[in-house]
Amino acid sequence: MAENNIKKVELHIVVGCADARDVSAAFNSALQEQIAHEMKNGTLIDFERMSVAGTFVTPEITAEIKSHIQEKMRGYYPLYKAGRPIDIFVHLTAHGNVMLRMGCLHSTRSYHDIEVQEAVFNCGMMHAQDIALEMESMLLSRRAVLEYGMRGKRMQVRIETEEDIENLMKRAYGHNGTIAGNWVKSIVNLCTHPYEQKKVLRHALDSDPTFDNLRILMTAGVKNYLTNEYFRVDGNTHLNTFLDMVYDRVRRNGQVQDPSTYSKKQSPTLGLFHHSSIQEARATAVKKFYGTEDYSLGQVFAIGSMNLPDYFKTFGPYKVAGFFYGVKHLDLKTWIVMGRTLEEAEKMQERILNDPLMGYILKEFEVELVTMDAEGKRSA
């Protein structure tokens, strides 16, 4: 769309789960249809998705969102200068077998009105602390030797006791405790979880004067993969957003998922690290790695964020736990590392290799990393 035809800009950042079933072809189709519809009406939609195991708003995730908003605002300057209003939306989403309680209405958008029933497609991060405990036990039982630091300053630590783990966590991750202590926490209640994470992010943004001049709106919701229902749980009945309209379109299209997809645990064939700005990164990974257009729900377990190219940083707790879960429990031994450019993908790979826990998991389970750009071009 020509710049002079744009009446307003909306940036939508969806913080969703890494689960392979989290993004379906039905959703991608409805998303593109709604983006096209909005453009016809003069609204430029900038849609990006962060794949975060458990949708926990940690300090790392908060910093990512903050830096990304600032980067986007710099890019919007010509539109700002032309007087186009800019709205920013952050959507915190969880997933599970959720449904309305008897006698309750969808329109209330309250977590009091939905309930979760047992199902294998409920978010795996309801057991996140179990994953952390398993990872910690593995390190101890194997007397693991971990490396941390950047090239030229690499150091080794042998894990033999809990004290060794605490020293590693403090020096490499700035955490005072063990992996299975309070570094990783489990989701207690899927219905309230995204609402609680929304409050954490809201407080972080409201207390930062950097964002005083920006209009930042937030929603929280829980989706049911099987029924394609999306239940807002933030209580804001007056705010209807682009994301709500996408899910409305999914339902109108009548593309309810195949129940057999959800009668068993997820079984993806490919892991993926990707920059959040890459649209349909999962489908691109399948197309370029397997050489087929047949992307289907559940093929790719993804970890995506804006700061993955920051090769000088270690990872946060839920990315590490998500990677361990993907490798150990989903048996994913091949991971695509997808940047917007090949240089960016190589920086992402360097970060994974430099991280003590990520690097150990790579070596211990003989995981292969395949770098490519957003068009599928691979490193030589």
C-alpha positions as CSV (number, residue, x, y, z in Angstrom):
1,M,0.0,0.0,0.0
2,A,1.3,3.5,-0.9
3,E,2.2,5.5,2.1
4,N,-0.3,8.2,1.4
5,N,-3.1,5.6,1.5
6,I,-2.2,4.5,5.0
7,K,-4.5,6.1,7.6
8,K,-3.1,4.4,10.7
9,V,-0.6,1.8,11.8
10,E,-1.1,-1.1,14.2
11,L,1.7,-3.2,15.6
12,H,0.6,-6.5,17.0
13,I,3.0,-8.6,19.0
14,V,1.6,-12.0,20.0
15,V,3.4,-13.8,22.8
16,G,2.4,-17.4,22.2
17,C,3.6,-20.9,23.1
18,A,6.4,-22.9,21.4
19,D,4.1,-26.0,21.0
20,A,4.2,-27.4,17.5
21,R,0.4,-27.2,17.3
22,D,0.2,-23.5,18.2
23,V,0.0,-22.2,14.6
24,S,-2.2,-23.9,12.1
25,A,-2.6,-23.4,8.4
26,A,-6.2,-22.2,9.2
27,F,-4.8,-19.5,11.4
28,N,-2.2,-18.4,8.9
29,S,-4.8,-18.2,6.2
30,A,-7.2,-16.2,8.3
31,L,-4.4,-13.9,9.4
32,Q,-3.4,-13.0,5.8
33,E,-7.1,-12.5,4.9
34,Q,-7.6,-10.1,7.8
35,I,-4.4,-8.2,7.1
36,A,-5.6,-7.7,3.5
37,H,-9.0,-6.6,4.7
38,E,-7.5,-4.0,7.1
39,M,-5.2,-2.6,4.4
40,K,-8.2,-2.0,2.1
41,N,-9.6,0.2,4.9
42,G,-6.3,2.1,5.3
43,T,-4.9,0.3,8.3
44,L,-1.3,-1.1,8.0
45,I,-1.0,-4.2,10.2
46,D,2.5,-5.1,11.4
47,F,2.0,-8.6,12.9
48,E,4.8,-10.5,14.7
49,R,4.8,-13.5,17.0
50,M,7.1,-14.5,19.8
51,S,7.2,-18.3,20.5
52,V,7.9,-18.6,24.2
53,A,7.5,-21.8,26.1
54,G,4.7,-21.3,28.6
55,T,4.2,-17.6,27.7
56,F,6.0,-16.5,30.8
57,V,6.9,-12.8,30.9
58,T,10.4,-13.0,32.4
59,P,12.8,-10.0,32.6
60,E,14.3,-11.4,29.4
61,I,11.0,-11.3,27.5
62,T,10.1,-7.9,28.9
63,A,13.4,-6.5,27.6
64,E,12.8,-8.1,24.2
65,I,9.4,-6.5,23.9
66,K,10.7,-3.1,25.0
67,S,13.6,-3.1,22.6
68,H,11.4,-4.3,19.7
69,I,8.8,-1.6,20.3
70,Q,11.5,1.0,20.2
71,E,13.0,-0.5,17.0
72,K,9.6,-0.5,15.3
73,M,8.9,3.1,16.4
74,R,12.2,4.2,14.8
75,G,11.1,2.5,11.5
76,Y,7.7,4.2,11.7
77,Y,9.1,7.7,11.7
78,P,8.1,8.6,8.2
79,L,4.5,7.6,9.0
80,Y,4.6,9.4,12.3
81,K,5.9,12.5,10.6
82,A,3.0,12.2,8.1
83,G,0.6,12.4,11.0
84,R,-0.5,8.7,11.0
85,P,-1.6,7.4,14.4
86,I,0.3,4.4,15.7
87,D,-1.2,1.9,18.1
88,I,0.7,-0.9,19.7
89,F,-0.9,-4.1,20.9
90,V,0.7,-7.0,22.9
91,H,-1.3,-10.2,23.2
92,L,-0.4,-12.7,25.9
93,T,-1.9,-16.1,24.9
94,A,-2.0,-19.5,26.5
95,H,-3.5,-22.8,25.2
96,G,-5.4,-25.7,26.5
97,N,-8.6,-27.7,26.4
98,V,-10.7,-24.7,27.6
99,M,-14.4,-24.1,27.3
100,L,-17.2,-22.0,28.7
101,R,-18.7,-23.0,32.0
102,M,-22.4,-23.8,31.9
103,G,-24.5,-20.7,31.7
104,C,-21.6,-18.3,31.0
105,L,-21.0,-16.1,28.0
106,H,-18.1,-15.6,25.6
107,S,-18.6,-11.9,25.7
108,T,-17.6,-11.4,29.4
109,R,-14.0,-12.1,28.6
110,S,-13.4,-13.3,32.2
111,Y,-11.3,-16.1,33.3
112,H,-14.0,-16.9,35.9
113,D,-16.2,-18.0,33.0
114,I,-14.0,-20.7,31.4
115,E,-12.6,-24.0,32.7
116,V,-9.9,-26.4,31.6
117,Q,-10.5,-30.0,31.1
118,E,-7.8,-32.6,31.0
119,A,-6.3,-33.2,27.6
120,V,-2.9,-34.1,26.2
121,F,-2.8,-30.7,24.3
122,N,-2.9,-28.7,27.5
123,C,0.3,-26.6,27.8
124,G,3.3,-28.7,28.6
125,M,4.6,-25.8,30.8
126,M,2.1,-26.9,33.4
127,H,4.9,-29.3,34.3
128,A,7.8,-26.9,33.6
129,Q,9.4,-27.5,37.0
130,D,9.4,-31.2,36.4
131,I,11.4,-30.6,33.2
132,A,13.8,-28.4,35.1
133,L,14.3,-31.0,37.8
134,E,14.9,-33.7,35.1
135,M,17.5,-31.4,33.4
136,E,19.3,-30.8,36.7
137,S,19.3,-34.5,37.6
138,M,20.8,-35.3,34.2
139,L,23.7,-32.8,34.8
140,L,24.4,-34.3,38.2
141,S,24.2,-38.0,37.2
142,R,26.4,-37.5,34.2
143,R,28.9,-35.2,36.0
144,A,28.4,-32.9,33.1
145,V,31.2,-30.5,32.0
146,L,29.7,-27.2,30.8
147,E,31.4,-24.4,29.0
148,Y,30.4,-20.8,29.2
149,G,31.7,-17.4,28.0
150,M,32.5,-16.0,24.6
151,R,35.3,-17.2,22.3
152,G,38.7,-16.4,23.8
153,K,37.2,-16.4,27.3
154,R,35.6,-19.8,27.5
155,M,35.6,-21.5,31.0
156,Q,34.6,-25.0,32.0
157,V,32.6,-26.1,35.0
158,R,32.1,-29.7,36.1
159,I,28.7,-30.4,37.7
160,E,29.0,-32.8,40.6
161,T,27.0,-31.2,43.4
162,E,24.0,-28.8,43.8
163,E,26.6,-26.2,44.8
164,D,28.2,-26.5,41.4
165,I,24.9,-25.9,39.8
166,E,24.2,-22.8,42.0
167,N,27.7,-21.4,41.0
168,L,27.0,-22.0,37.3
169,M,23.5,-20.4,37.6
170,K,24.9,-17.3,39.3
171,R,27.9,-16.8,37.1
172,A,26.3,-17.6,33.7
173,Y,22.6,-16.7,34.2
174,G,22.6,-14.2,37.1
175,H,20.3,-16.5,39.1
176,N,20.7,-17.2,42.8
177,G,19.6,-20.8,43.1
178,T,19.4,-24.0,41.2
179,I,17.7,-24.8,37.9
180,A,14.8,-26.6,39.5
181,G,14.5,-24.1,42.4
182,N,12.7,-21.0,41.2
183,W,14.4,-20.4,37.9
184,V,11.7,-22.3,36.1
185,K,8.1,-22.3,37.4
186,S,5.1,-24.3,36.3
187,I,1.8,-22.8,35.1
188,V,-0.6,-23.1,38.0
189,N,-3.9,-22.2,36.3
190,L,-4.2,-22.0,32.5
191,C,-7.3,-19.8,32.8
192,T,-5.6,-17.1,34.8
193,H,-2.0,-17.5,33.5
194,P,-2.1,-15.1,30.5
195,Y,-3.9,-12.5,32.6
196,E,-1.2,-12.7,35.3
197,Q,1.5,-12.4,32.7
198,K,-0.3,-9.4,31.2
199,K,-0.2,-7.6,34.6
200,V,3.6,-8.3,34.9
201,L,4.2,-6.8,31.5
202,R,1.8,-3.8,32.1
203,H,3.6,-3.0,35.3
204,A,7.0,-3.2,33.6
205,L,6.0,-0.8,30.8
206,D,4.1,1.6,33.0
207,S,7.1,2.0,35.2
208,D,9.4,2.8,32.3
209,P,9.2,6.5,31.2
210,T,10.5,5.5,27.8
211,F,7.0,4.5,26.8
212,D,5.0,7.3,28.3
213,N,4.2,8.8,24.9
214,L,3.1,5.5,23.3
215,R,-0.3,4.0,23.2
216,I,0.2,0.4,24.2
217,L,-2.8,-1.9,24.6
218,M,-2.7,-5.4,26.0
219,T,-4.9,-8.4,25.9
220,A,-4.8,-11.9,27.5
221,G,-6.5,-15.0,26.2
222,V,-6.5,-18.8,26.1
223,K,-7.1,-20.7,22.9
224,N,-8.4,-24.2,22.3
225,Y,-6.6,-25.8,19.4
226,L,-9.3,-28.3,18.7
227,T,-12.3,-26.0,18.5
228,N,-10.4,-22.9,17.2
229,E,-12.0,-21.0,20.0
230,Y,-10.2,-18.1,21.6
231,F,-11.3,-16.9,25.0
232,R,-10.1,-13.5,26.1
233,V,-9.6,-13.4,29.9
234,D,-8.6,-9.8,30.5
235,G,-12.1,-8.6,31.3
236,N,-11.9,-5.7,28.8
237,T,-15.2,-6.1,27.0
238,H,-14.8,-2.8,25.1
239,L,-11.6,-3.7,23.3
240,N,-12.0,-5.7,20.1
241,T,-8.7,-6.1,18.4
242,F,-7.2,-7.4,15.1
243,L,-6.3,-10.7,16.8
244,D,-9.9,-11.2,17.9
245,M,-11.1,-10.6,14.3
246,V,-8.6,-13.2,13.0
247,Y,-10.0,-15.8,15.3
248,D,-13.5,-14.8,14.3
249,R,-12.5,-15.4,10.7
250,V,-11.0,-18.8,11.6
251,R,-14.3,-19.9,13.1
252,R,-16.3,-18.5,10.2
253,N,-14.1,-20.4,7.8
254,G,-15.2,-23.6,9.6
255,Q,-11.8,-25.1,9.7
256,V,-12.1,-27.1,12.9
257,Q,-9.1,-29.2,13.5
258,D,-8.9,-33.0,13.0
259,P,-9.6,-34.5,16.5
260,S,-6.9,-37.1,16.0
261,T,-4.3,-34.4,16.0
262,Y,-5.1,-33.7,19.6
263,S,-5.8,-37.2,20.9
264,K,-2.1,-37.7,21.4
265,K,0.9,-35.7,22.4
266,Q,2.6,-33.4,19.9
267,S,5.1,-35.2,17.7
268,P,6.9,-32.6,15.5
269,T,9.7,-33.6,13.2
270,L,11.6,-30.3,13.2
271,G,12.8,-27.8,15.7
272,L,13.1,-24.1,14.9
273,F,14.8,-21.0,16.3
274,H,13.5,-17.9,14.4
275,H,13.4,-14.2,14.5
276,S,9.9,-13.1,15.4
277,S,9.5,-10.8,12.5
278,I,9.7,-13.7,10.0
279,Q,6.1,-14.4,8.9
280,E,5.1,-18.0,8.7
281,A,8.6,-19.2,9.8
282,R,7.4,-22.7,10.6
283,A,5.9,-23.2,7.1
284,T,9.1,-21.8,5.5
285,A,11.3,-24.1,7.6
286,V,9.3,-27.2,6.3
287,K,9.3,-25.9,2.8
288,K,13.0,-25.2,2.6
289,F,14.3,-28.1,4.7
290,Y,12.1,-30.9,3.3
291,G,11.5,-29.3,-0.2
292,T,7.7,-29.5,0.1
293,E,4.8,-27.1,0.3
294,D,2.9,-29.5,2.5
295,Y,3.2,-27.8,5.9
296,S,0.8,-29.2,8.4
297,L,-0.2,-28.5,12.0
298,G,2.2,-30.0,14.5
299,Q,5.3,-30.4,12.3
300,V,7.5,-27.7,13.9
301,F,8.3,-26.9,17.5
302,A,9.5,-23.3,17.6
303,I,11.3,-20.9,19.8
304,G,11.1,-17.4,18.4
305,S,12.0,-13.9,19.7
306,M,13.5,-10.6,18.7
307,N,16.8,-10.8,20.5
308,L,17.9,-14.3,19.4
309,P,20.8,-12.7,17.4
310,D,22.4,-11.2,20.6
311,Y,25.2,-13.7,20.5
312,F,26.8,-12.2,23.6
313,K,23.9,-13.2,25.9
314,T,22.9,-16.4,27.6
315,F,19.3,-17.6,27.3
316,G,16.4,-17.2,29.7
317,P,14.8,-20.1,31.7
318,Y,11.9,-20.9,29.4
319,K,13.9,-21.0,26.2
320,V,16.4,-23.4,27.8
321,A,13.6,-25.5,29.3
322,G,11.7,-25.5,26.0
323,F,14.8,-26.5,24.1
324,F,15.6,-29.4,26.5
325,Y,12.0,-30.5,26.3
326,G,12.1,-30.5,22.5
327,V,15.3,-32.4,22.3
328,K,14.8,-34.9,25.1
329,H,11.0,-35.5,25.0
330,L,10.1,-34.8,21.4
331,D,13.3,-36.3,20.0
332,L,14.1,-33.3,17.8
333,K,17.7,-33.8,16.7
334,T,17.5,-31.2,13.8
335,W,16.9,-27.5,14.5
336,I,16.6,-24.8,11.9
337,V,18.1,-21.5,12.9
338,M,16.3,-18.9,10.8
339,G,17.4,-15.3,10.7
340,R,16.2,-12.5,8.5
341,T,19.6,-12.7,6.9
342,L,22.3,-15.4,6.9
343,E,24.5,-13.2,9.0
344,E,21.8,-12.9,11.6
345,A,21.2,-16.7,11.6
346,E,24.9,-17.2,12.2
347,K,24.7,-14.9,15.2
348,M,21.8,-16.8,16.5
349,Q,23.7,-20.1,16.1
350,E,26.7,-18.5,18.0
351,R,24.5,-17.6,20.9
352,I,23.1,-21.2,21.1
353,L,26.6,-22.6,21.1
354,N,27.9,-20.1,23.7
355,D,25.1,-20.8,26.2
356,P,26.3,-23.3,28.8
357,L,23.1,-25.3,29.1
358,M,22.1,-25.0,25.4
359,G,25.6,-26.0,24.3
360,Y,25.7,-29.0,26.6
361,I,22.3,-30.2,25.3
362,L,23.5,-29.9,21.7
363,K,26.6,-32.0,22.3
364,E,25.0,-34.6,24.7
365,F,22.1,-35.4,22.3
366,E,24.1,-34.8,19.1
367,V,21.7,-32.1,17.8
368,E,22.3,-30.6,14.4
369,L,21.8,-26.9,13.7
370,V,21.0,-25.8,10.2
371,T,21.2,-22.0,9.6
372,M,19.1,-20.3,6.9
373,D,17.7,-16.9,6.1
374,A,14.0,-16.0,5.8
375,E,14.0,-17.1,2.1
376,G,15.5,-20.5,2.9
377,K,19.0,-19.9,1.7
378,R,21.5,-21.9,3.8
379,S,25.0,-21.1,5.0
380,A,27.7,-22.7,2.8
